[in-house]
Amino acid sequence: MPSVLQLTLILLASGVAGVVIFRYFGLPPILGYLAIGVLIGPHALGLANDSATVKYLAEFGVVFLMFSIGLEFNLHKLRAMRTIVFGLGGSQVILTMLLAVPASLLMNWIYPISWQAAIALGGALAMSSTAIVTKLIADRSEIETEHGRNIIGILLFQDLAVVFLLILLPSLGKNPGDLFLALTAASIKITVALVLIFVIGQTLMSRWFGLVAKLRSQELFMLNLLLIVLGMAGLTEHFGLSLALGAFLAGMLIAETPYRHQVEEDVKPFKDVLLGLFFITIGMLLDFEVIHQQWMLVLLLLIGPLIFKFGLIALLSRAFGSSPGISIRTGLCLAQAGEFGFVLLNQIDGLDLIDPALSQAILAAMLLSMFGAPFLIQYSDRIAMRFSSNEWLLQSLALTRVAAKSVRTENHVVICGFGRSGQSLARMLDQEKIPYIALDMDPDRVKEAAAAGDNVVYGDASRENYLVAAGLARAKAVVITYADTPASFKVLHQVEHLRPGMTVLVRTKDDADLTKLQAAGATEVVPELIEGSLMMASHVLLIMGVPMRKVVRRITGAREARYSLLRGYFRGVNDEVDTKESWRLHSVTLLPESASIGQTLEELHLENEGVSVQAVRRKVGGSDYVKLALTPDLRLQANDILVLSGNSEATDLAESKLLG
């Protein structure tokens, strides 16, 4: 029996190994946690036991997950997606639970299942994996597509339904009268809690967070955040509800304050680490002996729910107005089990509603379905086209609409992404009578902009056929306006493949990936933060009386030098941690014993380290430093200050070389 420290080290080491391996193969980390849990669990290698300590820590993973979901449940978002969330999502969860009762009768010849257990299992079956699905469709740039919106809406309602199910399940073992009273009491408790949140709590929480934020202490802010999350969780547990419900309500409470985004970033490390531990403990529950003895039952519980859930979601999507292809994609992406299904299954086990052997078989089937989810999502397009007779026609019509917009244009600009940056560019091009065609994946945005007369069509610029239809062969330039750099790399790859040497301009947030984007084929990269700094500098120079011609020359010079003079900045304590690619400025003061004393800049060959010298400052005469002219024969002296520019790793190596 390993000690607590040994168990912690085993979990950490195995978790790191699992995430590294699955990341290497492009799979979600959650699958790595599950696989590692299966491997090190008591039913496999036996390196770790599912102890009370591990279970307690893992429960906090669910607490922080529910808190994060609560942060997403603001009233504005729910109102905008109310039809999908409450209509499509609500129908899916309710029908799954209701249909689980007659379906359970088919299993009575193997294991007796009561109607209470059938409803409980239906709730677990209704859940899909928010962690896996959102990660995969985000990587495929499909969140803003029609099936992406269906998926997110259904997942939102599933997450909301968990709150009710966590209250419902403990009441199922009671007689009908007690069950009604328990549900009525729980509903009253939730109603009172929501009223307190939106009437009293919102005002109090905003003021309290404002007071804490004014003290400008990150440590205090984090302590306050943990106090609120765990305090709300403990409060709901005290009143007979769940820890997860309290965390969810705390998230909703903070979501209505101005500090939501900062809180979301601060809580993410706790959520990811503890949730990873939760998935490891789920994997540890899997008993291979039970699977070996009941492999036919496991196979039935794997295939049956997958087909049932896929069919139900696809039919409901169709009923809510989606095309057959969209409905098939939605069903395939949500057919697998979800992390909250494990939470509910654990609660079902604790209430002794089903046989432990059946629970093991269900657990195994749920795990296998989650392992298969990435492959179902990856091949969802091919499956939709194979089984939807009009999917090819719809794809062809979409491409035809793109081609029809561009067929009579040449020497035009292809704009990838029609957000604020893309729309601003389009207006400037319109004023100069320069033709363009824009591709965007948001159907609402495309519909409104096209109705207003903008030359924008629905299409995925990262796919070869859409770029061809947009007239890439006849275009003069491509502009990629995505804020997401990985998505920009996908488009660059396609453009470079179809038309090498094409003029491509790429928008990016900062200069962190500037060199990589240029290497991938970008002709020009426009970092927003640096351009904003240039605009601010130009206004200040004009206010200070610098002639317009000189200001324009300064700004033009900075752009022509590919922002080299502006790349990087001196990092402060509160700035984000440097990554390997982060560009920064770094000052190095030479000591009398430094190895570089007496050498010239040319002799040092710092450019070989990937570093450039931006300035050399030296004491001349008095106590003031002056900036020296940067010539190759400039010989360094003790107490000289060199300002280096480069990424973090390169500047550290150059500093070591200078100081010796």
Buried (B, 14 or more C-beta within 10 A) or exposed (E): EEEEEEBBEBBEEBBEBBBEBBEEEEBBBBBBBBBBBBBBBBBBEEBBBBBEEBBEBBBBBBBBBBBBBBBBBBEEBBEEBEEBBBBBBBBBBBBBBEBBBEBBEEBEEBBEBBEBBBBBBBBBBBBBBBBBBBBBBBBBBBBBBBBBBBBBBBBBBBBBBBBBBBBBBBBBBBEEEEBEEBBEBBEEBBEEBEEBBBEEBBEEBBEBBEEBBEEEEEEEBBEBBBEBBBEBBEBBBEEEBBBBBBBBBBBBBBBBBEBBEBBBEBBEEBBBBBBBBBBBBBBBBBBEEBBEBBEEBBBBBBEBBBEBBBEBBBBBBBEBEBBBBBBBBBBBBBBBBBBBBBBBBBBBBEBEBBBEBBBBBBBBBBBBBBBBBBEBBEEBBEBBBEEBEEBEEBBEEBBEBBBEBBEEBEEBBBBBBBBEBBBEBBEEBBEEEBBBBBBBBBEEBBEEBBEEEBBBBBBBBBBBBBBBBBBBEBBBBBBBBBBEBEBBBBBBBBBBEEBEEBBBBBBBEBBBBBBBBBEBBBBBBBBBBBBEBBEEBBEEBEEEEEEEEEBEEBBEEBBEEBBBEBBBBEBEEEEEEBEEBBBBBBBBEBBEEBBBBEBEBEEBEBEEBBBBBBBBBBBEEEEEBEEBEEEEEBBBBBBBBBBBBBBBBBBBBBBEBBBE
